[in-house]
Amino acid sequence: MQRTTIVDSEERLRALLVRGLAGDAPTYREFLKELSARLRAFLRKHLARLPDEVEDLVQESMLAVHNQRHTYDPSQPLTAWVHAIARYKLVDLLRRRARRDLLTDPLDDELDLLSSADADAAEAHCDLDKLLAQLPDRQRLPIVHVKLEGLSVAEAARLTGMSESAVKIGVHRGLKALAAKIRSDE
């Protein structure tokens, strides 16, 4: 019964969006209202430790859905598309918070409070960003979406406009290129 409800809900939301995209403004408002409630529940689950951030993230996600509505393919699941957008916004939030937290911490001689493991992790993250920036999009994007953000191959394919096999090949070739780059830098 639960599975049927999820499928029905997906189809209802998709139908509302499609009608809204066809110019039915009241139906589009109904879509946005229902979607915001679902996004709020989705983000509350992922931001249990940051409950004050949920509403801002719902609004950012809703704005992104609205701005990117023309990219939605009605033959694809709506929930995967919306959740990918929400995950992007969540990652952006976490990056902003990490930067802000780093900038507001006092930087003085007592910097030894940071463990070497934290410093090593931060350095590794910067190194990874630099390495990934050297890859072409067809390799970098699949690695970021599948390996770093945890999206499925299908979700990454929808998000990038690549085929699923192209995403898999991009991950494989990108990781191979990164390994070769790391070996050559050593």
Backbone as JSON, one array per atom type, in Angstrom:
{
  "sequence": "MQRTTIVDSEERLRALLVRGLAGDAPTYREFLKELSARLRAFLRKHLARLPDEVEDLVQESMLAVHNQRHTYDPSQPLTAWVHAIARYKLVDLLRRRARRDLLTDPLDDELDLLSSADADAAEAHCDLDKLLAQLPDRQRLPIVHVKLEGLSVAEAARLTGMSESAVKIGVHRGLKALAAKIRSDE",
  "N": [[0.82, -1.2, 0.0], [1.95, 1.27, 0.8], [3.89, 1.71, -1.23], [2.25, 2.08, -3.47], [1.03, 4.49, -2.77], [3.23, 6.24, -2.85], [3.92, 6.1, -5.58], [1.52, 7.05, -6.68], [1.53, 9.63, -5.62], [3.85, 10.68, -6.8], [3.05, 10.62, -9.5], [0.87, 12.37, -9.38], [2.1, 14.82, -8.62], [3.8, 15.13, -10.83], [1.94, 15.36, -12.9], [0.67, 17.75, -12.12], [2.79, 19.56, -12.43], [3.33, 19.33, -15.2], [0.91, 20.24, -16.3], [0.99, 22.8, -15.26], [3.28, 23.79, -16.55], [2.25, 23.93, -19.05], [0.84, 26.21, -18.97], [-1.22, 26.51, -17.1], [-1.81, 28.35, -14.56], [-3.05, 28.3, -11.88], [-2.87, 25.56, -11.31], [-0.12, 25.22, -11.37], [0.63, 26.76, -9.14], [-0.53, 25.14, -7.17], [1.04, 22.85, -7.51], [3.54, 23.91, -6.68], [2.96, 24.45, -3.98], [2.38, 21.87, -2.92], [4.8, 20.61, -3.52], [6.62, 22.1, -1.99], [5.93, 21.35, 0.61], [6.64, 18.65, 0.56], [9.39, 18.86, 0.02], [10.21, 20.17, 2.32], [9.83, 18.17, 4.27], [11.64, 16.25, 3.29], [14.07, 17.68, 3.5], [14.15, 18.26, 6.23], [14.71, 15.77, 7.26], [17.31, 15.41, 6.35], [18.61, 17.51, 7.51], [18.62, 17.34, 10.28], [20.25, 18.12, 12.38], [20.51, 20.78, 11.94], [18.09, 22.45, 12.19], [17.21, 25.1, 11.88], [17.97, 25.86, 9.39], [16.38, 24.67, 7.51], [14.02, 25.91, 6.37], [15.06, 28.05, 4.85], [16.53, 26.59, 3.0], [14.51, 25.14, 1.75], [13.21, 27.22, 0.43], [15.28, 28.12, -1.29], [15.62, 25.82, -2.83], [13.09, 25.58, -3.99], [13.04, 27.89, -5.54], [15.09, 27.29, -7.32], [13.97, 25.02, -8.58], [11.81, 26.26, -9.81], [13.17, 28.08, -11.51], [14.54, 26.3, -13.13], [12.62, 24.8, -14.35], [12.05, 24.49, -17.03], [13.88, 22.62, -17.86], [13.02, 20.17, -17.09], [12.2, 16.86, -17.91], [9.32, 15.43, -18.86], [9.0, 12.69, -19.2], [10.55, 11.5, -17.37], [11.16, 10.54, -13.9], [9.83, 12.79, -11.58], [10.48, 13.2, -8.88], [13.16, 12.35, -8.56], [14.49, 14.28, -10.06], [13.84, 16.66, -8.68], [14.88, 16.04, -6.12], [17.58, 15.89, -6.73], [18.15, 18.55, -7.31], [17.58, 19.66, -4.78], [19.54, 18.35, -3.28], [21.85, 19.51, -4.36], [21.51, 22.13, -3.43], [21.64, 21.63, -0.7], [24.29, 20.7, -0.43], [25.59, 23.06, -1.21], [24.81, 24.73, 0.91], [26.08, 23.44, 3.09], [28.75, 23.76, 2.34], [28.95, 26.58, 2.38], [28.48, 27.01, 5.11], [30.69, 25.7, 6.19], [32.8, 27.26, 5.2], [32.13, 29.73, 6.38], [32.31, 29.04, 9.07], [35.02, 28.52, 9.23], [36.03, 31.06, 8.7], [35.1, 32.6, 10.83], [36.31, 31.59, 13.06], [38.78, 32.3, 15.51], [42.02, 33.14, 14.45], [44.92, 32.46, 15.65], [47.96, 32.03, 17.56], [47.27, 29.74, 18.87], [46.41, 27.84, 17.12], [46.92, 25.21, 17.07], [44.9, 23.81, 18.13], [43.41, 22.65, 16.22], [43.16, 19.45, 14.97], [45.66, 17.38, 13.46], [44.56, 15.61, 11.72], [42.18, 16.86, 10.89], [43.25, 19.04, 9.52], [44.66, 17.7, 7.54], [42.54, 16.5, 6.18], [41.19, 18.75, 5.19], [43.15, 19.79, 3.52], [43.38, 17.68, 1.71], [40.85, 17.82, 0.56], [41.0, 20.28, -0.77], [43.05, 19.65, -2.57], [41.77, 17.65, -4.04], [39.7, 19.13, -5.24], [41.25, 20.77, -6.92], [42.42, 18.84, -8.59], [40.13, 17.71, -9.79], [39.21, 19.9, -11.19], [40.84, 19.93, -13.38], [39.9, 18.04, -15.07], [37.9, 17.21, -17.96], [34.44, 18.23, -18.39], [32.82, 15.98, -19.02], [33.98, 13.95, -17.64], [34.53, 14.96, -15.08], [32.01, 15.84, -14.0], [30.39, 13.4, -13.81], [31.94, 12.05, -11.85], [31.8, 13.81, -9.65], [29.0, 13.87, -9.2], [28.24, 11.12, -8.87], [30.25, 9.78, -7.32], [31.04, 11.62, -5.3], [28.75, 13.09, -4.45], [26.94, 11.09, -4.2], [24.83, 10.4, -5.88], [22.7, 8.32, -7.89], [23.62, 6.48, -10.86], [21.69, 6.81, -12.81], [20.36, 9.13, -11.9], [22.45, 10.98, -12.08], [22.85, 10.91, -14.82], [20.44, 12.0, -15.8], [20.66, 14.55, -14.69], [22.96, 15.62, -15.9], [22.46, 15.33, -18.57], [23.61, 13.34, -19.95], [23.99, 9.98, -21.23], [23.3, 6.97, -19.34], [25.31, 5.06, -19.67], [27.35, 6.68, -20.61], [27.81, 8.21, -18.34], [28.82, 6.23, -16.59], [31.13, 5.51, -18.01], [32.41, 7.97, -17.98], [32.94, 8.27, -15.23], [34.69, 6.09, -14.83], [36.84, 6.64, -16.67], [37.54, 9.16, -15.77], [38.37, 8.69, -13.11], [40.54, 7.09, -13.66], [42.16, 8.91, -15.05], [42.61, 10.76, -12.99], [44.08, 9.17, -11.2], [46.37, 8.71, -12.75], [47.32, 11.31, -12.96], [47.89, 11.9, -10.28], [49.92, 10.03, -9.8], [51.86, 11.02, -11.57], [52.44, 13.48, -10.42], [53.73, 12.78, -8.14]],
  "CA": [[0.0, 0.0, 0.0], [2.85, 2.43, 0.87], [4.49, 1.89, -2.55], [1.22, 2.65, -4.34], [0.87, 5.89, -2.38], [4.38, 6.97, -3.36], [3.77, 6.18, -7.03], [0.4, 7.96, -6.94], [1.99, 10.96, -5.27], [4.79, 11.06, -7.86], [2.27, 10.89, -10.71], [0.07, 13.57, -9.15], [2.99, 15.98, -8.71], [4.27, 15.25, -12.21], [0.8, 15.87, -13.68], [0.49, 19.16, -11.78], [3.87, 20.33, -13.06], [3.15, 19.33, -16.65], [-0.2, 21.17, -16.58], [1.49, 24.14, -14.96], [4.19, 24.18, -17.62], [1.42, 24.2, -20.24], [0.21, 27.52, -18.82], [-2.28, 26.5, -16.09], [-1.2, 29.01, -13.41], [-3.53, 27.79, -10.58], [-2.33, 24.21, -11.11], [1.3, 25.39, -11.06], [0.68, 27.18, -7.73], [-0.84, 23.94, -6.39], [2.27, 22.04, -7.59], [4.56, 24.51, -5.82], [2.53, 24.28, -2.59], [2.59, 20.47, -2.54], [6.23, 20.31, -3.58], [7.32, 22.72, -0.86], [5.68, 20.51, 1.79], [7.45, 17.44, 0.42], [10.8, 19.24, 0.17], [10.41, 20.48, 3.74], [9.98, 16.88, 4.95], [12.89, 15.67, 2.79], [15.22, 18.42, 4.04], [14.18, 18.08, 7.69], [15.37, 14.49, 7.5], [18.74, 15.56, 6.07], [19.16, 18.61, 8.3], [18.13, 17.16, 11.65], [21.11, 18.87, 13.3], [20.45, 22.2, 11.57], [16.68, 22.7, 11.88], [16.98, 26.49, 11.52], [18.34, 26.05, 7.98], [15.45, 23.96, 6.64], [13.12, 26.78, 5.61], [15.85, 28.76, 3.82], [16.89, 25.64, 1.96], [13.28, 24.86, 1.0], [12.99, 28.36, -0.47], [16.32, 28.08, -2.34], [15.32, 24.69, -3.71], [11.88, 25.9, -4.76], [13.43, 28.88, -6.54], [15.86, 26.57, -8.34], [13.01, 24.21, -9.34], [11.06, 27.19, -10.67], [14.06, 28.62, -12.55], [14.99, 25.23, -14.02], [11.46, 23.99, -14.74], [12.11, 24.21, -18.47], [14.79, 21.5, -18.13], [12.41, 18.91, -16.66], [11.72, 15.95, -18.96], [8.12, 14.79, -18.3], [9.05, 11.22, -19.28], [11.42, 11.05, -16.29], [10.58, 10.74, -12.57], [9.94, 14.15, -11.05], [11.11, 13.2, -7.57], [14.62, 12.28, -8.71], [14.94, 15.59, -10.56], [13.71, 17.63, -7.58], [15.82, 15.69, -5.07], [18.93, 16.26, -7.19], [18.25, 20.0, -7.1], [17.63, 19.9, -3.34], [20.86, 17.92, -2.8], [22.79, 20.57, -4.74], [21.33, 23.24, -2.51], [22.13, 21.15, 0.59], [25.76, 20.73, -0.5], [25.97, 24.47, -1.2], [24.64, 25.21, 2.28], [27.13, 22.87, 3.93], [30.0, 24.43, 1.96], [28.9, 27.95, 2.92], [28.65, 26.94, 6.57], [32.07, 25.32, 6.48], [33.63, 28.46, 4.96], [31.81, 30.73, 7.4], [32.87, 28.58, 10.34], [36.47, 28.71, 9.16], [36.34, 32.49, 8.72], [34.76, 33.21, 12.1], [37.17, 31.08, 14.12], [39.96, 33.15, 15.69], [43.25, 32.57, 13.94], [46.04, 32.96, 16.42], [49.01, 31.04, 17.8], [46.68, 28.52, 19.42], [45.83, 27.1, 16.0], [47.19, 23.8, 17.31], [43.67, 23.16, 18.56], [42.96, 21.81, 15.1], [43.95, 18.22, 14.9], [46.33, 17.22, 12.17], [43.64, 14.88, 10.85], [41.29, 17.85, 10.28], [44.04, 19.8, 8.56], [44.94, 16.81, 6.41], [41.3, 16.33, 5.43], [40.94, 20.0, 4.47], [44.14, 19.86, 2.45], [43.01, 16.67, 0.71], [39.67, 18.34, -0.14], [41.5, 21.31, -1.71], [43.78, 18.94, -3.62], [40.78, 16.97, -4.88], [39.06, 20.16, -6.06], [42.21, 21.18, -7.96], [42.54, 17.74, -9.55], [38.87, 17.6, -10.54], [39.1, 21.06, -12.09], [41.65, 19.65, -14.56], [39.2, 17.07, -15.91], [36.79, 17.75, -18.76], [33.12, 18.07, -17.77], [32.26, 14.65, -19.25], [34.57, 13.07, -16.62], [34.44, 15.6, -13.77], [30.63, 15.85, -13.51], [29.98, 12.09, -13.31], [32.64, 11.73, -10.59], [31.23, 14.65, -8.59], [27.62, 13.47, -8.89], [28.1, 9.73, -8.45], [31.19, 9.38, -6.27], [31.12, 12.56, -4.18], [27.43, 13.47, -3.95], [26.19, 9.87, -3.92], [23.68, 10.19, -6.75], [22.75, 7.09, -8.69], [24.05, 6.72, -12.23], [20.51, 7.32, -13.52], [20.15, 10.53, -11.5], [23.54, 11.77, -12.66], [22.59, 10.99, -16.26], [19.37, 12.98, -15.99], [21.15, 15.87, -14.3], [23.99, 16.1, -16.83], [22.02, 15.17, -19.93], [24.41, 12.26, -20.54], [23.38, 8.66, -21.09], [23.81, 6.26, -18.17], [26.6, 4.44, -20.0], [28.33, 7.77, -20.69], [28.15, 8.56, -16.96], [29.69, 5.18, -16.09], [32.41, 5.65, -18.7], [33.02, 9.2, -17.46], [33.49, 7.98, -13.9], [35.83, 5.19, -14.99], [37.95, 7.35, -17.32], [37.95, 10.27, -14.9], [39.17, 8.14, -11.99], [41.8, 6.63, -14.24], [42.94, 10.12, -15.33], [43.04, 11.3, -11.7], [45.14, 8.3, -10.67], [47.57, 8.98, -13.54], [47.77, 12.66, -12.58], [48.47, 11.79, -8.94], [51.2, 9.33, -9.95], [52.82, 11.88, -12.25], [52.81, 14.56, -9.5], [54.58, 12.24, -7.08]],
  "C": [[0.86, 1.26, 0.0], [3.45, 2.73, -0.5], [3.5, 2.52, -3.52], [1.03, 4.13, -4.04], [2.01, 6.74, -2.92], [4.27, 7.16, -4.87], [2.64, 7.15, -7.39], [0.81, 9.41, -6.69], [2.93, 11.51, -6.34], [4.02, 11.46, -9.12], [1.44, 12.16, -10.56], [0.94, 14.82, -9.29], [3.46, 16.21, -10.15], [3.15, 15.85, -13.09], [0.56, 17.36, -13.39], [1.55, 20.02, -12.46], [3.65, 20.42, -14.57], [2.01, 20.29, -17.04], [0.22, 22.61, -16.31], [2.42, 24.66, -16.04], [3.44, 24.52, -18.9], [0.65, 25.51, -20.1], [-0.91, 27.59, -17.79], [-1.7, 27.03, -14.77], [-1.73, 28.48, -12.06], [-2.97, 26.39, -10.28], [-0.85, 24.29, -10.76], [1.48, 25.84, -9.61], [0.42, 26.0, -6.81], [0.38, 23.01, -6.36], [3.33, 22.6, -6.63], [4.23, 24.32, -4.33], [2.8, 22.85, -2.12], [4.08, 20.12, -2.53], [6.97, 20.9, -2.39], [7.11, 21.9, 0.42], [6.54, 19.25, 1.74], [8.94, 17.74, 0.58], [11.13, 19.53, 1.64], [10.64, 19.19, 4.53], [11.3, 16.23, 4.57], [14.09, 16.35, 3.45], [15.3, 18.34, 5.56], [14.92, 16.81, 8.05], [16.88, 14.63, 7.34], [19.4, 16.65, 6.9], [18.69, 18.53, 9.75], [18.96, 17.96, 12.65], [21.12, 20.38, 13.02], [19.01, 22.6, 11.24], [16.39, 24.14, 11.46], [17.27, 26.76, 10.04], [17.31, 25.48, 7.01], [14.64, 24.9, 5.77], [13.86, 27.55, 4.53], [16.18, 27.82, 2.67], [15.68, 25.23, 1.13], [13.06, 25.97, -0.02], [14.02, 28.38, -1.61], [16.02, 26.97, -3.34], [14.11, 24.98, -4.58], [12.2, 26.91, -5.86], [14.21, 28.2, -7.68], [14.94, 25.7, -9.2], [12.25, 25.12, -10.32], [11.94, 27.69, -11.83], [14.5, 27.56, -13.55], [13.85, 24.37, -14.55], [11.47, 23.63, -16.22], [13.03, 23.03, -18.81], [14.18, 20.15, -17.75], [11.87, 18.13, -17.86], [10.54, 15.18, -18.39], [8.13, 13.26, -18.39], [9.9, 10.64, -18.15], [10.74, 11.29, -14.93], [10.84, 12.16, -12.04], [10.73, 14.17, -9.75], [12.64, 13.15, -7.67], [15.18, 13.62, -9.16], [14.93, 16.62, -9.43], [14.72, 17.32, -6.47], [17.25, 16.02, -5.47], [19.15, 17.76, -6.98], [18.4, 20.3, -5.62], [18.99, 19.47, -2.77], [21.94, 18.93, -3.16], [22.72, 21.72, -3.75], [21.85, 22.87, -1.11], [23.66, 21.19, 0.63], [26.26, 22.17, -0.47], [25.89, 25.05, 0.21], [25.78, 24.71, 3.17], [28.49, 23.49, 3.6], [30.05, 25.84, 2.51], [29.13, 27.95, 4.42], [30.08, 26.6, 6.94], [32.99, 26.52, 6.29], [33.4, 29.5, 6.04], [32.42, 30.33, 8.73], [34.38, 28.75, 10.36], [36.84, 30.18, 9.3], [36.03, 33.13, 10.07], [35.57, 32.68, 13.26], [38.38, 31.99, 14.27], [41.22, 32.42, 15.21], [44.41, 33.2, 14.71], [47.04, 31.83, 16.66], [48.47, 29.73, 18.36], [46.0, 27.69, 18.34], [46.06, 25.61, 16.15], [45.95, 23.07, 17.81], [43.11, 22.28, 17.46], [43.81, 20.56, 15.07], [44.59, 18.11, 13.53], [45.43, 16.46, 11.21], [42.68, 15.84, 10.15], [42.03, 18.65, 9.22], [44.33, 18.96, 7.33], [43.7, 16.63, 5.54], [40.99, 17.58, 4.61], [41.9, 20.14, 3.3], [43.8, 18.87, 1.33], [41.82, 17.15, -0.11], [40.1, 19.39, -1.17], [42.23, 20.66, -2.88], [42.81, 18.26, -4.58], [40.08, 17.98, -5.79], [39.97, 20.6, -7.2], [42.35, 20.1, -9.02], [41.28, 17.64, -10.42], [38.72, 18.73, -11.54], [39.87, 20.83, -13.39], [40.96, 18.69, -15.53], [38.17, 17.76, -16.78], [35.46, 17.44, -18.08], [32.6, 16.64, -17.89], [32.85, 13.62, -18.29], [34.36, 13.65, -15.22], [33.02, 15.5, -13.2], [30.15, 14.48, -13.04], [30.66, 11.72, -11.99], [32.03, 12.52, -9.44], [29.85, 14.14, -8.2], [27.54, 12.06, -8.29], [28.98, 9.41, -7.24], [31.2, 10.32, -5.07], [29.76, 12.92, -3.59], [26.54, 12.26, -3.68], [24.94, 9.68, -4.76], [23.81, 8.85, -7.47], [23.21, 7.47, -10.1], [22.89, 7.32, -13.03], [20.26, 8.78, -13.18], [21.21, 11.43, -12.11], [23.33, 11.94, -14.16], [21.52, 12.04, -16.55], [19.87, 14.4, -15.73], [22.12, 16.45, -15.32], [23.54, 16.05, -18.28], [22.82, 14.1, -20.69], [23.62, 10.97, -20.44], [23.98, 7.98, -19.85], [25.16, 5.62, -18.47], [27.68, 5.5, -20.11], [28.76, 8.22, -19.29], [29.12, 7.52, -16.39], [31.08, 5.28, -16.71], [33.15, 6.89, -18.19], [33.64, 9.0, -16.1], [34.76, 7.15, -14.04], [37.03, 5.94, -15.57], [38.46, 8.5, -16.45], [38.79, 9.79, -13.74], [40.53, 7.67, -12.48], [42.72, 7.84, -14.51], [43.45, 10.75, -14.04], [44.19, 10.48, -11.12], [46.44, 8.56, -11.43], [48.16, 10.34, -13.17], [48.47, 12.61, -11.22], [49.83, 11.11, -9.01], [52.24, 10.23, -10.58], [53.29, 13.03, -11.35], [53.75, 14.08, -8.4], [55.95, 12.14, -7.63]]
}
